[in-house]
Amino acid sequence: MSKNVIIGLGNTGTQIIKVIATRPLLKDVKLYSVDSVLSSVDLDSLTSITTIPIISDTKCGSGRDRDRGAAMFSYHEELGSFEKMYEDAADAKSPVIVITSSAGGTGSGSVVPLCRTLKKMGVDVIPIIVTPSMEDPDSYQFNTSDLFVDLGEVGIETYNVFRNKAGTFNYAPINNEIADLIELILGKRYGETKLDSIDDQDLDNLLSTSGRFIGVTAKAPDIETLSREIASKLFAGNQPVWKDEDIEATNFVMTAMSLKSIFADADFGKVFDEVMSRITCNKYESFKNIEKIDNNGECEATFIIAGLPRPDIKIIDTEYSEVGGINKGINRSKRPGMTRKKKATITEQPDEFGNSIKKFNWH
């Protein structure tokens, strides 16, 4: 049976792949890490992750240079370093998921040639992109906007975006939320039920919707808390929320909702009515998964919405002025005439032993 394939690019992608490797629900997924810094992979992950180092010259890591990251990837692609990964991707259960940061060099540069190759192979590929905060340096913003342009030219239509918050140094919450999202979109969170159910075909229809998608999951001890938690994660979480004014009147979205609770059929509306009321554009179709399960009162909900516009990114349109040369703006000084009469000369003359020595004269 074909397995799902997930590919992490650069340090960010690799760190998220390492989290995915710890998830029991994702133990049957084939994981790849492509990075230029081997130190980001530890011994515990080697058994569950196929690591492909890309180092094209003596400088390890591409820093913030996307062109360098793309060149590194393409260089190793021509060497055949990715043949097994491409073979697994071609045989994989759809879709193949690619995870990268947009801000850096290795991942942001590699994801474009990777997606281009997968698309040419006829593979359905979905990128999950971690973008910088709006307060991060301009270089991060340039890389992000250029990456979005490149992915559009490659033909990427369906994608997901997480955004780092300003001043964030603990990336564990986002890394774990991405692992949660992958469990959702690969159908790992939906158990068997005699009520409404979400199957692989439903997810395929959902993830074939052009545009961005968001997926969240929450657990709580009661329905009221669960309803607030799922709404909070959707509208104030790490995946940028949509703006109604950015969705044209003719656009449509598709949704998928699941609920596990002892009275799931009766509680379904209580959990999702508020969320659905805040979606004012056309709702083309909604898939539901309702599981009546007694888990000591604990209940769990998931929500996916697809067909959203691209989130806001920081567009920087300015002409940068670089510092001039060391001589910019100054002329050679004009000294008094008397100083110009003095010259420096070096003459040679023999010493008492007949050896030639040099003598400095100022006259």
C-alpha positions in Angstrom: 0.0 0.0 0.0 1.3 3.4 -0.9 2.5 5.6 1.9 2.2 9.4 2.4 5.5 11.3 1.8 6.5 14.4 3.7 9.6 16.4 2.8 11.2 19.0 5.2 13.6 21.6 3.7 16.2 23.6 5.5 16.5 23.9 9.3 12.9 24.8 9.8 11.5 21.9 7.7 13.9 19.5 9.4 12.9 20.5 12.9 9.2 20.0 12.0 10.0 16.6 10.4 11.6 15.6 13.7 8.3 16.5 15.5 6.3 14.5 13.0 8.6 11.5 13.6 7.3 11.4 17.2 3.6 11.2 16.3 2.1 7.7 16.6 -0.6 8.6 14.0 2.1 9.4 11.5 4.4 6.4 12.0 3.5 5.0 8.6 4.5 8.2 6.7 7.8 8.3 4.8 9.8 11.3 6.0 12.6 13.1 4.2 14.9 15.9 5.5 16.9 17.9 3.0 19.3 20.4 4.6 22.7 21.8 4.3 23.6 21.6 8.0 23.9 18.1 9.3 23.9 19.2 12.9 20.2 19.8 12.7 19.6 16.0 12.6 20.2 13.9 15.7 20.8 10.2 16.2 17.3 9.6 17.6 15.7 10.7 14.3 18.0 8.8 11.9 16.0 5.6 12.1 12.7 7.3 11.1 13.9 10.0 8.8 15.8 9.8 5.5 18.3 12.6 5.6 19.8 14.0 2.4 22.6 16.5 3.1 23.1 19.1 0.4 26.5 20.8 0.6 27.8 22.1 -2.7 31.0 23.9 -1.6 33.2 24.6 1.4 30.6 26.9 3.0 28.0 24.9 4.8 24.5 26.5 4.8 23.2 29.2 2.5 22.2 31.8 5.2 19.6 34.1 3.8 20.5 33.7 0.1 17.6 32.0 -1.8 19.6 31.9 -5.1 22.4 30.0 -3.3 19.9 27.6 -1.7 18.3 26.9 -5.1 21.7 26.4 -6.7 22.7 24.0 -4.0 19.5 21.9 -4.5 19.7 21.9 -8.3 23.4 20.9 -8.1 22.6 17.8 -6.0 19.5 17.1 -8.1 21.8 16.8 -11.1 24.0 14.5 -9.2 21.1 12.2 -8.6 21.0 12.7 -4.8 17.2 12.8 -4.8 16.4 9.8 -7.0 15.0 7.6 -4.2 13.0 10.5 -2.8 11.5 11.2 -6.2 10.7 7.6 -6.7 8.9 7.4 -3.3 7.0 10.7 -4.1 5.9 9.3 -7.5 4.5 6.2 -5.7 3.1 8.1 -2.7 -0.4 8.4 -1.6 -1.6 11.9 -2.6 -0.7 14.6 -1.6 3.0 14.9 -1.1 3.6 17.6 1.6 6.6 19.9 1.5 7.5 22.0 4.6 9.8 25.0 4.5 10.5 28.5 6.0 10.1 31.3 3.5 12.6 33.6 5.3 15.9 31.7 4.9 18.0 30.4 2.1 18.2 26.6 2.0 14.5 25.9 2.4 13.2 28.9 0.6 15.5 28.3 -2.3 15.1 24.6 -2.5 11.3 24.4 -2.4 10.9 25.9 -5.8 13.0 23.5 -7.9 11.6 20.6 -5.7 8.0 21.6 -6.4 8.8 22.2 -10.1 10.2 18.6 -10.4 7.3 17.1 -8.5 4.8 18.9 -10.7 6.5 17.8 -13.8 6.3 14.2 -12.5 2.5 14.6 -12.1 2.7 14.5 -8.3 0.1 16.5 -6.3 2.3 18.6 -4.0 1.1 20.9 -1.2 3.6 23.3 0.5 3.3 24.3 4.2 5.2 27.6 4.5 6.4 29.2 7.7 6.6 33.0 7.1 8.4 35.7 9.2 6.6 38.2 11.4 5.9 41.6 10.0 8.7 43.0 12.3 11.4 40.7 11.0 14.3 42.2 8.9 13.7 43.2 5.3 15.8 40.3 4.0 13.2 37.8 5.4 10.4 39.8 3.7 12.2 39.9 0.3 12.7 36.1 0.5 9.0 35.6 1.3 7.5 37.7 -1.4 10.0 36.3 -4.0 9.1 32.7 -2.9 5.4 33.3 -3.4 6.0 34.7 -6.9 8.2 31.7 -7.7 5.7 29.1 -6.4 2.9 30.8 -8.4 5.0 30.5 -11.6 5.7 26.8 -10.8 1.9 26.2 -10.6 1.3 25.7 -6.9 -2.4 26.4 -6.3 -3.2 24.8 -2.9 -1.0 25.7 0.1 -0.9 26.5 3.8 0.8 29.3 5.7 1.9 29.7 9.3 3.3 33.0 10.5 5.9 33.5 13.3 4.9 36.0 15.9 7.2 39.0 16.6 10.0 38.1 19.2 9.3 34.4 18.9 12.3 32.2 19.8 10.3 29.1 20.9 9.1 27.4 17.8 7.7 24.3 19.5 4.1 25.5 19.4 4.1 26.1 15.6 6.0 22.9 15.0 3.5 20.9 16.9 0.5 22.7 15.3 1.9 21.8 11.9 2.1 18.2 12.9 -1.5 18.5 14.1 -2.5 19.9 10.7 -0.8 17.1 8.8 -2.7 14.5 10.9 -5.9 16.3 9.8 -5.2 16.6 6.1 -3.9 13.0 5.9 -7.1 11.7 7.5 -5.5 10.4 10.6 -7.9 12.1 13.1 -11.2 10.7 11.8 -12.3 7.4 13.3 -14.9 5.0 12.1 -18.5 6.1 12.7 -22.0 5.1 11.7 -22.9 8.8 11.6 -21.5 11.4 9.1 -17.9 10.6 8.1 -15.0 12.2 6.3 -13.1 9.9 4.0 -10.1 10.1 1.6 -12.3 11.3 -1.3 -13.7 14.1 0.8 -10.2 15.2 1.8 -9.1 15.0 -1.8 -12.0 17.3 -2.9 -11.1 19.7 -0.1 -7.4 19.9 -0.9 -8.1 20.3 -4.6 -9.6 23.7 -3.9 -7.5 26.5 -5.2 -6.1 28.8 -2.7 -4.9 28.7 0.9 -6.3 26.4 3.6 -6.3 26.5 7.4 -6.7 23.6 9.7 -7.0 23.5 13.5 -7.7 21.0 16.2 -8.7 21.4 19.9 -9.5 19.3 23.0 -11.5 20.4 26.0 -13.3 18.9 29.1 -16.7 20.3 27.9 -18.5 21.5 24.8 -18.6 25.2 25.8 -14.9 25.4 26.3 -14.3 23.4 23.1 -16.3 25.8 21.1 -14.3 28.8 22.4 -11.0 26.9 21.9 -11.6 26.0 18.3 -12.7 29.5 17.4 -9.7 31.0 19.2 -7.2 28.8 17.3 -8.9 29.5 14.0 -9.2 33.3 14.3 -6.3 34.2 16.6 -3.8 31.4 15.9 -0.5 31.0 14.0 -2.3 30.5 10.7 -3.3 34.0 9.4 -7.0 34.5 9.3 -8.7 35.6 6.1 -10.3 39.0 5.4 -13.8 39.0 4.1 -13.1 41.9 1.8 -10.3 39.9 0.0 -12.8 37.2 -1.0 -14.7 38.1 -4.1 -18.4 37.5 -4.3 -18.1 34.6 -6.7 -15.4 32.8 -4.6 -16.4 29.8 -2.6 -14.8 27.9 0.3 -15.1 24.3 1.4 -15.0 23.2 5.0 -14.5 20.0 7.0 -15.6 19.6 10.6 -15.2 16.8 13.0 -16.4 16.3 16.6 -15.8 13.5 19.1 -17.9 13.6 22.2 -20.4 11.5 24.1 -23.3 13.4 22.5 -21.5 14.4 19.3 -24.6 14.5 17.1 -26.5 16.8 19.5 -23.4 18.9 20.3 -22.2 19.5 16.7 -24.0 22.8 16.2 -23.0 24.1 19.6 -19.3 23.7 18.6 -19.3 25.0 15.0 -22.3 27.4 14.6 -20.3 30.4 15.7 -17.3 29.6 13.5 -19.6 29.0 10.5 -21.4 32.2 11.1 -18.2 34.1 10.6 -17.7 32.7 7.1 -19.7 35.2 5.0 -18.6 34.0 1.5 -20.2 31.1 -0.5 -19.9 27.8 1.3 -19.7 25.4 -1.5 -19.7 22.2 0.5 -19.2 21.1 4.2 -17.9 17.7 5.2 -18.7 16.3 8.6 -17.3 13.6 10.8 -19.4 12.9 13.9 -18.1 10.3 16.4 -20.1 9.5 19.6 -17.4 8.4 22.0 -17.2 8.4 25.8 -13.7 9.6 26.7 -14.4 10.5 30.4 -16.2 13.7 29.2 -13.3 15.0 27.1 -14.3 16.1 23.6 -12.2 16.9 20.5 -13.0 19.0 17.4 -11.2 19.7 14.2 -11.9 22.3 11.5 -10.5 22.8 8.0 -11.4 25.6 5.6 -10.0 25.7 2.0 -10.3 28.2 -0.8 -9.0 31.3 1.1 -6.9 34.2 -0.4 -3.2 34.6 0.2 -2.5 36.2 3.6 -1.0 39.6 3.9 2.7 39.7 3.6 5.1 42.7 4.0 5.7 44.1 0.6 8.9 46.3 0.6 9.2 48.5 -2.5 12.0 50.9 -2.0 15.3 51.8 -3.6 18.1 51.0 -1.2 21.2 53.4 -1.0 24.4 51.7 -0.3 27.3 53.4 1.5 29.8 55.0 -1.0 33.5 54.3 -1.3 36.0 55.4 1.3 36.8 58.5 -0.9 33.2 59.5 -1.5 32.6 63.3 -1.1 36.1 64.3 -0.4 38.9 65.8 -2.6 42.6 65.8 -2.2 43.7 68.6 0.2 45.5 71.8 -1.1 48.3 72.4 1.3 50.4 75.6 1.6 53.0 76.1 -1.1 55.9 75.8 1.3 55.0 72.3 2.1 55.1 71.3 -1.5 58.8 72.2 -1.8 59.8 69.4 0.5 60.4 66.0 -1.2 61.2 62.6 0.1 64.1 60.7 -1.6 65.9 57.5 -1.0 69.6 57.3 -1.9 72.1 54.5 -1.8 75.7 54.9 -0.4 78.4 52.5 0.7 79.1 52.0 4.4 82.6 51.6 5.9 82.7 48.0 4.7 81.7 48.8 1.2 78.1 47.5 1.5 75.4 49.5 -0.1 72.9 51.0 2.3 69.7 53.0 1.7 69.3 56.4 3.2 66.0 58.4 3.6 66.2 62.2 2.9 63.5 64.8 3.4 64.4 68.2 1.7 
